[in-house]
Amino acid sequence: MRFTFLLVCLNSVLLSACVPAREPQAEAGNTNQELADVYKPLNGKWRGQFTVYSDTTGQHAEPIQPQQISRETLNALPLKVVMTLDVEQHYVSETPYLQRVVISDTYTDADGQKRVVRSSGVNKVEDGRMLCIVDKPDERIVHSGSLDGPATIIWQRSERNPLKIEYFRESVSSDTYEIVGWGYYGDDDPDRSPQTWFYGSYRRVD
């Protein structure tokens, strides 16, 4: 179903075999150096839940692709739970510009049967850009990143055929990290408010 498009570096992470990543070279200049160790706070093992929601009132004229979003934004919307996953993620930085991740998503069906989907990927800095690339069993997911303060990365992708537009904020502290975002898929109208929202909350376990 269309909501499987959300299972990222998420969490990601979205936001996540791994694509071969070219390590940035010194000649790339200060644009890479300024982002050295940007992914380091994620190093280690994390566990938590990732939940996908649908707006029960459908899409609206406003707000279109909102960017100032938080957990409180989701609490104020008329959302219903579509799917909840148990997630484990293990991040390891190999260089200041390259971090690998292994992800296990556990689905539980209505009969209590569990299914585990494993993915792997990289977070990297290349030519001054932040990239999250996740190889899932049936899809490669690529998000572009930008910083919003010292503890938050904004990840985005925009594909039109088929429609997969996503925006999420990933905020990391010493022992927790959080993902909050939205997406457009299938027959959604990207010129109206998002139909699909998602939230992930993880705790450090190593």
N, C-alpha and C positions, 0 to 999 in steps of 0.2 A: 504494500500500500504506500501511498505517497509519503507518509510520515517517516519511512525508513531513510529518506533523504537527510533527515536531521542528525543522524547518529554519527557525530563527528568526534576532533582533537581534544572532540570532542570530540567534546565536548567539545572535542574536543572536544570540541572540543571540542568539540570540538573542536566546537572545539568544539594524526593524529594517527608480504614483504615490502619492504621499505623501498622507496624510490631512491635511486642513486643520487646523492646530493653532492654538488661541486662545492668544496670548501672555498669561501672567499679568499682571494689572495691579497697580499699587502697593497698591490697596485690599485685595488679598488678604492683606496682613499679613505678619508675620514668618515664617510657615510656609513661604512661598516663598523669602524672603530667606535663610533658613538653608540652603537647598539651592542657592543660586546657584553656578553653575559646577561642579555635581556631576558633569557629564558631560565636562568639559573635558579630563581626561587621555586620553580616547579620540580627540581630534581628530587627524586624519591618516589615512594609508592603512596597512592591515594585510593580511598574507597568512598563511595557515596551513591547517590541516586540522581538519575536524569529523567525529568518528567516533561512530556509533550502535552500541550493544552490546545483546545480549539475555542475560539470566541463563539459563544452560543447564539449571538445576535448577528453573526456574519460579518461581512466587510462594510465599512462606512467611508464616507467622503473624507473624513479626518480622524486621526492623524495619519498621513501617508509616510510610511517608513520612518517612524520616530527613532531618534538617536539617544536622547536623554532618558534612559530607561533603568529601572531597578526592580528589586523584588516587590517594592511597594506599587510599582506600575502594574504588575501582574495581579496583586491583591485587589486592585481597584477595578479590574475588568471582569465581565461575566464569563468566566472560563470554566470549561469542563475538562477533566483529565482524559486524554486519549490513550496514553501509554506511559508506563513507568519502568525504567530499567535499573538494575543494580550494576554498578560500574566499578571496575578496578583499572587503574592506570599506573604505569611505571615509567618515569622519565629519567634519562641519563644523558648528561651533556658530554659530548666527546671533544668539543672545542668551544671557545667563547661564542662561536657562530653556528654551531650545529648541535642539536639535541634530538635524540631518538626516543620514541615512545612506543610502548606495547599496551594495547587496550583489550580488556575483556568485558563484553556487554552480556548480561544475563537476562533473558526474557523469561517470564513466567506466564503460561497461558491460563485460561479459565479453569482448567482441570488440575492446576498446580504443577504441570510438567514444565521443566526448565530447559532452555536452549541457550547455549553459550556461543557467541560470535566473537572471534578474535581478529584484531586488526593491528597494524603497525604503521609507523610513519616517522616523519621528521618535522621539527620546528627549525627553521634556518634563517640566517641573514645572508642575502645574496645581492650584490650590486646595490646596497643601501636599502633593500626591501626586506620586510618581514614576511615569511611564508610558512604556512602550516599545510603539510601534504600528508594525507592519510590514505592508505590502501586498505579498503574493506574487501571482503570476499567477492563482491559484485560491482564495486565502484571505486574509482579514485576521486578523492575530494580535495580541492585546493582552495584555501582561504588566504587572502592578503591581510596583513596586520598593520596596525599603527598604535602608538602609545597615547594613552590619555592619563597622564600623571605617572607617578613612580610605581604604582601597583596594579594598573589596569591596562590590558591590551584589548583593542577593538579588532575583531576578526570579521571579514566580509567575503562573500562571493556573489557573483551576478552572472547567471547563465540563462539564456532565453529559450533554448531548444534542446531538451525540454526545460521548462521554467524551474529554476532553482536559485532563488535570491535569499540570502541570509545575512543577518547582522546580529552579532552578540558581543557582549562585554564580559571579559574574563578577568576577575580580580583575585589576587593571590596575597595571602598573609602567611605567617610562619607555619601555621597548622591547619589552615582551611583555604579552600578556594571555591569561587562561585562563578557560575555562568548564567547570564540572563539574556534572552534574545528573541527574535522572531524570524519567520520565514514565509516565502511565497512558493507554491508548488502547483503543478498541474494546471487547472483552469482558474487559479486565483488571478485577480486583477491587481497588478503591482501599482496601479494609480489610485488604489483605495487602501484602507487600513489593513494590517496583517490579519489573516484568519488564524494562523498558527503561531503559538508562542511556546517557549521552552525555558526550563530552569534546571540547573545542575548545582548540587552542593556536595562537596567532597572534604574528607578529613585525612590528614597525613597519618599513615599507619606504620611507617618505618622509623 
